[in-house]
Every structure is written in structure tokens, then in C-alpha cells.
Amino acid sequence: MHPTRRTLLALAAALISTGALAQSYPAKAIRVLVPFPPGGGTDIIAREVTQKVSASTGWTFVIDNKPGAGGNLGIDAAAKSPADGYTLVLGQTSNLAINPTLYTKLPYNPQKDLAPIGLVASAPLIIVVPAQSAFKTVADLVAAAKAKPGEVNFASPGNGTVAHLTGELFQKTAGVKFQHVPYKGANQALTDVISGQVQIYVSSVPSVLQQVRTGKLRPLAVTSAKRVDDLPQTPTVGESGYKGFDAVTWFGFLAPAGTPKDIVTRLNTEFNKALQQPDLRKRLADEGATPLGGTPEQFADLIRDDIVRWGKTVKESGVRLD
């Protein structure tokens, strides 16, 4: 069956409309959902990158923190927003790659309901303790946990976050058992670990770097395969006796599925340009993050692969959330 003249005209009009939309985009402020509270690593990176893009393009970004349910509320809000390019979300490993296995019922499908724009940065996790803690090394921590199984507690920014699952992975690797204390974001967890109310905190480097620098927290190890440039004296978990241990979190911008491809391409171009600028790269590095960039397709591939990788860790840990 050949398409009718009316069908062809409608298709042509739609293509013209999409092209015009992309050329005039953005005509108003772009809302960027951050699925965690202010002050955490995701929030810091979102603000740094959008400020740089804003400075070079004149675009207006409005950061909208929407925490809850391990990042699910913010991601779901983005997935259900109009696909017009005016709502973005900065997703990361936990809510895009871990939660699909962790939650028995997830209100969104990260591979179907969202359109990847591009990766922004990656960051290792870090194991820190209060400055007054008796734990000076990972070996000290493991010895205490083996002496009193389940009595040493560790905090994370929330159930199902990459920090939580990295803590679970470390316990399995080291053959120890901690008591997990989940928080609703980084700020309260930081307050409690600094005061000594919790013994260990596992978090992204950007969330705790300032407190480490000021001596309020003592770093025991980073979870990446290599040391962090800004913490050259802090060993990796691998160097601390657990060779091959490697866990990082990544961050990337996404839009609702169905967002016009021309707009996704334009956003990707501007974010990549910003990530090549030396001043932004330095600011991200100063926060303990490694600038990335790349294509929407590369980001989609990473999400797919890490759903499988972290899904195995979730299943082995036995952790499931409703």
C-alpha cells in the first residue's frame, strides 16, 4: 500500500516542525532533575556542568532536587515528563544500573523510558571513618569486623545506592559482616559519621572530599583500581589486600524517551564541549571525579552492560527492596 498524499504531507510537516524546534531550542529554561538531595556528589556534578554550559551558550538551567527511594522518584519524574527537551535528569549507576534488579517493582525502565544524552563523569567510592576513629587502615576495620560480626556499622547515602552495593561487595570480598545504616542522602550521613554516631561511611569521593581535606574524616581506601589524584596517599582497596577490587559510579544526562533526536544531539554536543574545557575538567577533578563525555549510544551501552554487572552483585548480596 502506497502512502497517501495526506500521510506524506503530515510526515513532512512533522519533520519540518522537529527541525524548527531543534533550531529554536532552547526557548526557555531547562529543568535538570537531580534524584538526590543538595550537597551530594550527583548534585555537585550537575551544578558544575550546567553552569559551564550556561556560561558558554547563555542557556538557563534550573536544578530541581527530587530525592527519594534510592533515586527512583527523580528518575521516574523525568521519565514521565514531556519529551520536549525541557526536562533532563542526571542519572547515575544506582538508579539506572542497580535499581532494576534491586527493586521488585520499579516505576520506570531505564532502557525504554529514557533517552541517554551523554556520560559526564565517573568517580570512585571511598571508605572513610571519623577523624577520632581507632581504624587507621582497612586491615584494622576487617580485624574489628571479624572479631565482632555484625557489630561494626557502615553508613551509605541510601538503600540500593552504588555506595551501599559497594559496601556489600567489600563485605563479600573481605569475608566480613557489617551492619548497614542507610540514610536519605549524603548530608545527614556526613554529619553522623563526623560526630562518630556511625563507624564507617562508604560514599562517592565528591561527597566527602572537602571533609577529608579538612581532617574531619580519615580515608581508609578508594574503591577504584587506581588511586585518586587528589588523594595520592590514600590506597586502593586492591592495595589494601583485596587485589582486583574495582567499583566506581558514573553520572550522565538523560531526557524522557521520545525527545527529538536533533535536541538530544544538540545537548550532547554542548555537554561534550563543556567537558573539554580545562577549567571544568579541573573543577571536576578537584571534586574527585574524572570527566568523560561521549555519544548517546555509548552511554546506552554502558547502562545495558552495568545492569547485568551490578545485577549479579545485587543477587549475590540477597538485598531486595519493594
Secondary structure, 3 states (H helix, E strand, C coil): CCCCHHHHHHHHHHHHHHHHHHHHCCCCCEEEEECCCCCCHHHHHHHHHHHHHHHHHCCCEEEEECCCHHHHHHHHHHHCCCCCCCEEEEEEHHHHHHHHHHECCCCCCCCCCEEEEEEEEEEEEEEEEECCCCCCCHHHHHHHHHHCCCCCEEEECCCCCHHHHHHHHHHHHHCCCCEEEECCCHHHHHHHHHHCCCCEEEEEHHHHHHHHHCCCEEEEEECCCCCCCCCCCCCECCCCCCCCCCCEEEEEEEEECCCCHHHHHHHHHHHHHHHCCHHHHHHHHHCCCEECCCCHHHHHHHHHHHHHHHHHHHHHHCCCEC
